[in-house]
């Protein structure tokens, strides 16, 4: 039937094919999307995180570089979901492998699966957080409603609220967060939303100052049911002191995030930063920071198989 139409009405088809494709594209651009996390009780979600961090400091002819690389396995388990769709997530760091190197010296290494007796002093705080559970109550748009910490007392172990609701430290939210903030309202491709937080800098040994920072997220595209979200970070206050700017040099990353719209789960986060600051030593010298972090959703079965293969070598 379709071939007959092409034979009999070639002129009509040529007249209408272009307008139809334009209309379809326009409809796609005008479509609104509700970006939401969907929590399912007893669901386990695992991630692998590969990160690198290199800081180079130079003063006159003296130059020093510190570099570290890490591989982290982490997961969250959905404990419960209330009527509003808020999910109580229990988050854990499962394993950390790390190396730290200064210039050309032999790297210091850490593997949480090795006996604690082999740990260097600098890695003991990392060891303390392995498998330590924290429970975070998230809204469907990724807002941190409550943080519960595991406390062990005379009555046994139980989760207790870390701080009063509404007074959770913004930096603590960022550190604990497995999720990015999503917009309250539906958005179209090209729409943006902001996440404002504060980061502390040291003015002296005892005096601290909070600096406002804004992350701007943009729905860049929707591909095969996956929302592609880009983001950038900006310091909202101008700092004229290079020593203060130096403390914030690693606080302005940018990147791309992918969200499975049907499952309501983050698929990946690809974050990077390359920043430099001059005059960090009383108007002299410079510092440069280059960081990368790639977080990927993984099948826990694949993780277990890889671990077994590695341990067998």
C-alpha positions as CSV (number, residue, x, y, z in Angstrom):
1,X,0.0,0.0,0.0
2,X,2.8,2.4,0.9
3,X,4.6,1.8,-2.4
4,X,1.4,2.6,-4.3
5,X,1.1,5.9,-2.5
6,X,4.7,6.8,-3.4
7,X,4.0,6.0,-7.1
8,X,0.7,7.9,-7.4
9,X,1.4,10.9,-5.2
10,X,5.1,11.8,-5.3
11,X,4.4,15.5,-5.4
12,X,2.0,15.5,-2.4
13,X,4.5,13.4,-0.4
14,X,7.4,15.8,-1.1
15,X,5.2,18.7,0.0
16,X,4.2,17.2,3.3
17,X,7.2,15.2,4.4
18,X,9.4,18.2,5.5
19,X,6.7,20.0,7.5
20,X,5.8,16.7,9.3
21,X,9.4,16.2,10.4
22,X,9.7,19.8,11.6
23,X,6.5,19.4,13.6
24,X,7.7,16.2,15.1
25,X,11.0,17.8,16.2
26,X,9.2,20.8,17.6
27,X,6.9,18.5,19.6
28,X,9.8,16.7,21.0
29,X,11.5,19.9,22.1
30,X,8.3,21.1,23.7
31,X,7.8,17.9,25.7
32,X,8.0,18.2,29.5
33,X,9.7,15.6,31.7
34,X,9.2,14.9,35.4
35,X,12.6,13.9,36.8
36,X,12.1,11.7,39.9
37,X,13.8,9.0,41.9
38,X,11.8,5.9,42.4
39,X,12.5,4.0,45.5
40,X,11.5,0.3,46.0
41,X,11.8,-1.3,49.4
42,X,14.6,-3.8,49.8
43,X,16.2,-2.6,46.5
44,X,20.0,-2.6,46.3
45,X,21.8,-0.2,44.0
46,X,25.6,-0.5,43.5
47,X,28.1,1.9,42.0
48,X,31.8,1.8,41.0
49,X,33.7,5.1,41.3
50,X,37.0,5.7,39.6
51,X,38.6,8.9,40.6
52,X,42.0,10.7,40.1
53,X,43.3,13.9,41.7
54,X,46.5,15.7,40.9
55,X,47.6,19.0,42.6
56,X,50.7,20.8,41.4
57,X,52.2,23.7,43.4
58,X,55.0,25.8,42.0
59,X,57.1,28.7,43.6
60,X,59.9,30.0,41.4
61,X,61.9,27.0,40.3
62,X,60.5,24.7,43.0
63,X,57.7,22.4,41.9
64,X,55.8,19.7,43.7
65,X,53.1,17.3,42.5
66,X,50.8,15.1,44.6
67,X,48.6,12.6,42.8
68,X,46.2,10.0,44.1
69,X,43.9,7.5,42.4
70,X,41.1,5.5,43.9
71,X,38.6,2.8,43.1
72,X,35.5,2.7,45.3
73,X,32.7,0.3,45.5
74,X,29.6,1.6,47.2
75,X,25.9,0.9,47.4
76,X,22.6,1.9,49.0
77,X,19.7,-0.3,50.1
78,X,16.2,1.1,50.3
79,X,15.0,0.4,53.8
80,X,11.5,1.9,53.4
81,X,9.3,4.3,51.4
82,X,6.5,6.4,52.9
83,X,3.3,7.7,51.3
84,X,5.0,10.8,49.9
85,X,7.5,8.7,48.1
86,X,10.4,9.6,50.5
87,X,12.9,6.8,50.7
88,X,15.1,5.8,53.7
89,X,18.3,4.7,52.1
90,X,21.1,2.9,54.0
91,X,24.4,3.9,52.3
92,X,27.7,2.0,52.7
93,X,31.2,2.1,51.3
94,X,32.1,-1.5,50.4
95,X,35.6,-1.3,49.3
96,X,38.4,1.3,48.7
97,X,41.6,0.8,46.8
98,X,43.9,3.9,46.7
99,X,47.4,5.1,45.9
100,X,49.0,8.4,46.9
101,X,52.2,9.6,45.3
102,X,54.4,12.7,45.8
103,X,56.5,13.6,42.8
104,X,58.5,10.5,41.8
105,X,58.5,8.8,45.2
106,X,57.1,5.3,45.6
107,X,53.3,5.5,45.9
108,X,51.7,4.7,49.2
109,X,48.8,2.2,48.7
110,X,45.7,1.1,50.6
111,X,43.3,-1.7,50.0
112,X,40.4,-2.1,52.5
113,X,40.4,-5.9,51.8
114,X,43.9,-6.2,53.1
115,X,44.5,-6.8,56.9
116,X,44.2,-3.6,58.9
117,X,47.7,-4.2,60.3
118,X,49.1,-3.3,56.9
119,X,47.5,0.2,56.9
120,X,49.6,3.2,56.9
121,X,48.6,5.9,59.5
122,X,47.3,8.2,56.8
123,X,44.7,5.6,55.6
124,X,43.2,4.7,59.0
125,X,40.4,7.3,58.8
126,X,39.4,5.7,55.4
127,X,39.4,2.3,57.0
128,X,37.1,3.6,59.7
129,X,34.4,4.4,57.2
130,X,34.4,1.1,55.3
131,X,31.1,-0.7,55.7
132,X,29.9,1.9,58.2
133,X,26.2,2.4,57.5
134,X,24.4,5.8,57.4
135,X,20.8,6.2,56.7
136,X,19.6,9.1,54.7
137,X,15.9,10.0,54.0
138,X,15.6,11.4,50.5
139,X,12.6,12.9,48.7
140,X,11.8,11.8,45.1
141,X,13.7,14.9,43.9
142,X,16.8,14.0,45.9
143,X,16.4,16.5,48.8
144,X,18.0,15.3,52.0
145,X,15.3,15.3,54.6
146,X,17.0,13.6,57.5
147,X,20.4,11.9,58.3
148,X,20.5,9.0,60.7
149,X,23.8,7.9,62.2
150,X,24.5,4.5,63.8
151,X,25.3,5.0,67.4
152,X,26.4,2.1,69.7
153,X,25.5,2.5,73.4
154,X,24.6,0.5,76.4
155,X,21.2,-0.4,74.9
156,X,22.8,-1.7,71.7
157,X,23.2,-0.2,68.2
158,X,20.5,2.1,66.8
159,X,20.2,4.8,64.2
160,X,19.6,8.3,65.6
161,X,19.0,11.6,63.9
162,X,22.3,13.5,63.3
163,X,20.8,17.0,63.4
164,X,17.4,18.7,63.6
165,X,15.4,18.8,60.3
166,X,16.1,21.9,58.3
167,X,19.6,22.4,59.9
168,X,21.6,19.8,58.1
169,X,24.9,21.1,57.1
170,X,25.1,21.7,53.3
171,X,28.6,20.2,53.0
172,X,27.5,17.1,54.9
173,X,24.6,16.7,52.4
174,X,27.0,16.9,49.6
175,X,29.4,14.4,51.1
176,X,26.8,11.9,52.0
177,X,24.7,12.3,48.9
178,X,24.5,9.4,46.5
179,X,21.9,11.4,44.6
180,X,21.9,14.7,42.7
181,X,19.1,17.3,43.2
182,X,16.3,17.1,40.7
183,X,13.8,19.9,39.8
184,X,10.5,20.2,41.6
185,X,8.6,21.1,38.4
186,X,8.6,19.4,35.1
187,X,11.3,20.5,32.7
188,X,11.9,20.7,29.0
189,X,15.1,20.1,27.1
190,X,17.3,23.1,27.8
191,X,15.7,24.0,31.1
192,X,17.9,24.5,34.1
193,X,17.6,24.4,37.9
194,X,20.0,25.4,40.7
195,X,21.4,23.9,43.9
196,X,22.8,26.4,46.4
197,X,25.1,25.4,49.2
198,X,27.9,26.9,51.3
199,X,31.5,25.9,51.6
200,X,33.8,26.9,54.5
201,X,37.2,28.5,54.0
202,X,39.7,29.3,56.8
203,X,40.5,32.9,57.4
204,X,42.9,32.0,60.2
205,X,43.5,29.1,62.5
206,X,40.3,29.8,64.4
207,X,38.1,31.9,62.1
208,X,36.0,30.4,59.3
209,X,34.0,32.0,56.6
210,X,31.1,30.4,54.6
211,X,31.2,31.0,50.8
212,X,28.1,30.5,48.7
213,X,28.4,28.1,45.8
214,X,25.8,27.3,43.1
215,X,25.5,24.2,41.0
216,X,23.4,24.7,37.9
217,X,21.9,21.6,36.3
218,X,20.5,21.5,32.7
219,X,18.4,18.9,31.0
220,X,20.6,18.5,27.9
221,X,18.7,15.7,26.2
222,X,16.5,12.6,26.6
223,X,17.8,9.6,24.7
224,X,16.1,6.2,24.8
225,X,14.5,6.9,28.1
226,X,17.6,8.3,29.7
227,X,17.8,11.9,30.8
228,X,21.2,13.5,30.0
229,X,21.9,16.2,32.6
230,X,24.9,18.5,32.5
231,X,26.0,20.7,35.4
232,X,28.6,23.4,36.3
233,X,29.6,25.0,39.6
234,X,30.2,28.6,40.3
235,X,31.5,30.5,43.4
236,X,28.9,33.2,44.0
237,X,31.1,35.6,46.0
238,X,34.2,37.3,44.5
239,X,37.3,36.5,46.5
240,X,40.2,38.9,46.1
241,X,42.5,36.8,48.3
242,X,44.4,34.1,46.4
243,X,44.8,32.1,49.6
244,X,41.0,31.8,50.0
245,X,40.5,31.1,46.3
246,X,43.1,28.3,46.6
247,X,40.9,26.6,49.2
248,X,38.1,26.5,46.7
249,X,40.1,25.4,43.7
250,X,38.5,21.9,43.9
251,X,35.0,23.0,44.6
252,X,33.9,24.0,41.1
253,X,33.6,20.8,39.0
254,X,31.4,20.3,36.0
255,X,30.1,17.1,34.3
256,X,27.4,15.0,32.8
257,X,24.9,12.8,34.6
258,X,22.5,10.2,33.2
259,X,19.2,9.2,34.9
260,X,17.0,6.3,33.9
261,X,13.6,7.9,33.7
262,X,11.6,4.6,34.0
263,X,13.5,3.1,36.9
264,X,14.3,6.5,38.6
265,X,17.9,5.5,39.2
266,X,21.2,7.3,38.4
267,X,23.1,5.4,35.7
268,X,26.3,7.4,35.7
269,X,28.1,10.6,36.7
270,X,31.2,11.8,34.8
271,X,32.7,14.8,36.7
272,X,35.9,16.7,36.0
273,X,37.8,19.8,37.0
274,X,40.9,21.6,35.8
275,X,41.5,24.9,37.7
276,X,44.6,27.0,38.4
277,X,45.2,29.8,40.9
278,X,48.2,32.2,40.9
279,X,49.6,34.2,43.7
280,X,49.0,31.6,46.4
281,X,52.2,32.4,48.3
282,X,52.0,36.1,49.2
283,X,51.4,37.1,45.6
284,X,53.8,34.6,44.2
285,X,53.6,31.0,42.9
286,X,50.7,29.0,41.5
287,X,48.6,26.0,42.1
288,X,46.8,23.7,39.6
289,X,44.2,21.0,40.4
290,X,43.1,18.4,37.9
291,X,40.5,15.9,39.0
292,X,38.2,13.3,37.4
293,X,35.5,11.1,38.8
294,X,33.5,8.5,36.9
295,X,30.6,6.9,38.8
296,X,28.9,4.0,37.1
297,X,25.9,1.8,38.0
298,X,27.0,-1.8,38.2
299,X,25.5,-5.2,38.5
300,X,26.5,-6.6,42.0
301,X,26.9,-10.0,40.5
302,X,29.6,-8.6,38.1
303,X,31.3,-6.9,41.0
304,X,31.5,-10.2,42.9
305,X,32.9,-12.0,39.9
306,X,35.6,-9.4,39.3
307,X,36.6,-9.5,43.0
308,X,36.9,-13.3,42.9
309,X,39.0,-13.1,39.7
310,X,41.3,-10.4,41.2
311,X,41.8,-12.3,44.5
312,X,42.6,-15.5,42.6
313,X,45.5,-13.9,40.7
